[in-house]
Amino acid sequence: MPLSPDQQAEIEELRSNPQQTLRAVAPGMEKHLYKAIDVLDHGFVRVIDYMGDDAAICQAARVSYGKGTKSVQNDEGLIRYLMRHWHSTPFEMCEIKLHVKLPVFVARQWIRHRTANVNEYSARYSILDREFYIPAPDQLAAQSVINNQGRGEALTGDEAARVLEYLKADSNRAYDHYEQMISDDGQQGLARELARMNLPANIYTQWYWKVDLHNLFHFLRLRADAHAQYEIRVYAEAICAIAADWVPFAYRAFEDYRMGGATLSATALDCIRRMVKGETVTQENSGMSKGEWREFEATLNAG
Ligand SMILES: Cc1cc2nc3c(=O)[nH]c(=O)nc-3n(C[C@H](O)[C@H](O)[C@H](O)COP(=O)(O)OP(=O)(O)OC[C@H]3O[C@@H](n4cnc5c(N)ncnc54)[C@H](O)[C@@H]3O)c2cc1C
């Protein structure tokens, strides 16, 4: 279980003490506050705090003295307009603070998103738990033969069993040595900041991650995408569900224009215009490379 009974009790206590406030409150988000959503085998995402809602985006866009809301229909229309025209700063008026528990190799991908504020659990100060990400059997896949940066068919039989055994045994052996090195029982005990260096990248770490809605959407666009590695994608998908409850208009616009939409080059757009006029366009007469054409066809045939 990702959360201990003590941690669960702390969450219940926080949730049992609501405060009256004059600040904007998003009802969809209130139900998420503090609760942990399980991700992978020991990880989670939970909302620690947030600022703003759909109305706050409109309020900022209109530089309003009041709530910024004209009517529900008007607000959704305005948010869609802002998203469509890349008028991004009103989305930056909303913020979210998450507590995330994740394997170190996922954290390495996540931390590349520089436009967020992060504070990570200190393994110089604290002792890491014996918690390692071990993939479920259906995620234990072979190297993809199509995509160098991905996985293909799931491993089977003896090979799958052997790989699982290596992952578990290596993780535990490294942790046993970590414990032995930091122990001060009959020895000086190695500093935690040094002992951690033999721990594998599937050990779990934790951080607080605060980001504005514009940059959150950018993160989700890249990491909830089918091209993202499964282990970060499942975190992004959990956050997508939270964002959909928090800012439903903005999330719907994001789904429509960014997640479900596509960016086309001038050449690709020209091909579509020619197709609409009835011309037979092929890779050879498209002006695109084979790779571009393959992706263009995939875009047209998706869904
Ligand atoms: C499928 C996939 C595969 C990837 N593969 C690799 C890989 O093989 N190797 C690798 O190293 N990385 C890889 N990455 C990471 C990728 O290159 C980006 O570093 C990561 O997605 C963060 O994106 P970002 O810089 O747009 O986000 P953020 O850092 O959040 O930045 C958001 C935006 O702010 C602006 N910005 C922020 N900081 C700066 C700056 N210093 N200068 C200029 N503009 C800035 C940019 O417009 C940027 O798009 C991969 C990412 C994905 C999604």
PDBQT file of the ligand as one rigid body, heavy atoms in Angstrom, charges set to zero:
ROOT
HETATM    1  C1  LIG A 401       8.213  11.369 -25.787  1.00  0.00    +0.000 C 
HETATM    2  C2  LIG A 401       9.372  12.157 -25.251  1.00  0.00    +0.000 A 
HETATM    3  C3  LIG A 401      10.668  11.739 -25.474  1.00  0.00    +0.000 A 
HETATM    4  C4  LIG A 401      11.750  12.477 -24.961  1.00  0.00    +0.000 A 
HETATM    5  N1  LIG A 401      13.026  12.013 -25.175  1.00  0.00    +0.000 NA
HETATM    6  C5  LIG A 401      14.086  12.691 -24.646  1.00  0.00    +0.000 A 
HETATM    7  C6  LIG A 401      15.432  12.229 -24.814  1.00  0.00    +0.000 A 
HETATM    8  O1  LIG A 401      15.677  11.222 -25.472  1.00  0.00    +0.000 OA
HETATM    9  N2  LIG A 401      16.434  12.932 -24.244  1.00  0.00    +0.000 N 
HETATM   10  C7  LIG A 401      16.216  14.083 -23.518  1.00  0.00    +0.000 A 
HETATM   11  O2  LIG A 401      17.171  14.682 -23.020  1.00  0.00    +0.000 OA
HETATM   12  N3  LIG A 401      14.956  14.546 -23.347  1.00  0.00    +0.000 NA
HETATM   13  C8  LIG A 401      13.900  13.886 -23.872  1.00  0.00    +0.000 A 
HETATM   14  N4  LIG A 401      12.624  14.351 -23.676  1.00  0.00    +0.000 N 
HETATM   15  C9  LIG A 401      12.428  15.563 -22.866  1.00  0.00    +0.000 C 
HETATM   16  C10 LIG A 401      12.072  16.800 -23.753  1.00  0.00    +0.000 C 
HETATM   17  O3  LIG A 401      13.119  17.091 -24.648  1.00  0.00    +0.000 OA
HETATM   18  C11 LIG A 401      11.799  18.026 -22.853  1.00  0.00    +0.000 C 
HETATM   19  O4  LIG A 401      12.963  18.321 -22.128  1.00  0.00    +0.000 OA
HETATM   20  C12 LIG A 401      10.668  17.778 -21.868  1.00  0.00    +0.000 C 
HETATM   21  O5  LIG A 401       9.555  17.207 -22.505  1.00  0.00    +0.000 OA
HETATM   22  C13 LIG A 401      10.264  19.099 -21.224  1.00  0.00    +0.000 C 
HETATM   23  O6  LIG A 401       9.626  19.889 -22.182  1.00  0.00    +0.000 OA
HETATM   24  P1  LIG A 401       9.731  21.477 -22.170  1.00  0.00    +0.000 P 
HETATM   25  O7  LIG A 401      11.148  21.926 -22.176  1.00  0.00    +0.000 OA
HETATM   26  O8  LIG A 401       8.858  21.979 -23.288  1.00  0.00    +0.000 OA
HETATM   27  O9  LIG A 401       9.007  21.799 -20.752  1.00  0.00    +0.000 OA
HETATM   28  P2  LIG A 401       9.321  22.931 -19.691  1.00  0.00    +0.000 P 
HETATM   29  O10 LIG A 401      10.705  22.816 -19.190  1.00  0.00    +0.000 OA
HETATM   30  O11 LIG A 401       8.212  22.898 -18.689  1.00  0.00    +0.000 OA
HETATM   31  O12 LIG A 401       9.239  24.236 -20.505  1.00  0.00    +0.000 OA
HETATM   32  C14 LIG A 401       7.970  24.677 -21.045  1.00  0.00    +0.000 C 
HETATM   33  C15 LIG A 401       8.283  25.672 -22.127  1.00  0.00    +0.000 C 
HETATM   34  O13 LIG A 401       8.943  26.800 -21.530  1.00  0.00    +0.000 OA
HETATM   35  C16 LIG A 401       9.971  27.267 -22.384  1.00  0.00    +0.000 C 
HETATM   36  N5  LIG A 401      11.257  27.146 -21.688  1.00  0.00    +0.000 N 
HETATM   37  C17 LIG A 401      11.462  26.652 -20.444  1.00  0.00    +0.000 A 
HETATM   38  N6  LIG A 401      12.744  26.756 -20.095  1.00  0.00    +0.000 NA
HETATM   39  C18 LIG A 401      13.382  27.308 -21.157  1.00  0.00    +0.000 A 
HETATM   40  C19 LIG A 401      14.729  27.662 -21.428  1.00  0.00    +0.000 A 
HETATM   41  N7  LIG A 401      15.695  27.506 -20.533  1.00  0.00    +0.000 N 
HETATM   42  N8  LIG A 401      15.010  28.188 -22.628  1.00  0.00    +0.000 NA
HETATM   43  C20 LIG A 401      14.065  28.394 -23.543  1.00  0.00    +0.000 A 
HETATM   44  N9  LIG A 401      12.762  28.085 -23.344  1.00  0.00    +0.000 NA
HETATM   45  C21 LIG A 401      12.423  27.556 -22.173  1.00  0.00    +0.000 A 
HETATM   46  C22 LIG A 401       9.890  26.444 -23.658  1.00  0.00    +0.000 C 
HETATM   47  O14 LIG A 401       9.028  27.055 -24.572  1.00  0.00    +0.000 OA
HETATM   48  C23 LIG A 401       9.252  25.160 -23.192  1.00  0.00    +0.000 C 
HETATM   49  O15 LIG A 401       8.584  24.449 -24.210  1.00  0.00    +0.000 OA
HETATM   50  C24 LIG A 401      11.521  13.656 -24.200  1.00  0.00    +0.000 A 
HETATM   51  C25 LIG A 401      10.211  14.061 -23.977  1.00  0.00    +0.000 A 
HETATM   52  C26 LIG A 401       9.135  13.345 -24.480  1.00  0.00    +0.000 A 
HETATM   53  C27 LIG A 401       7.738  13.808 -24.191  1.00  0.00    +0.000 C 
ENDROOT
TORSDOF 0
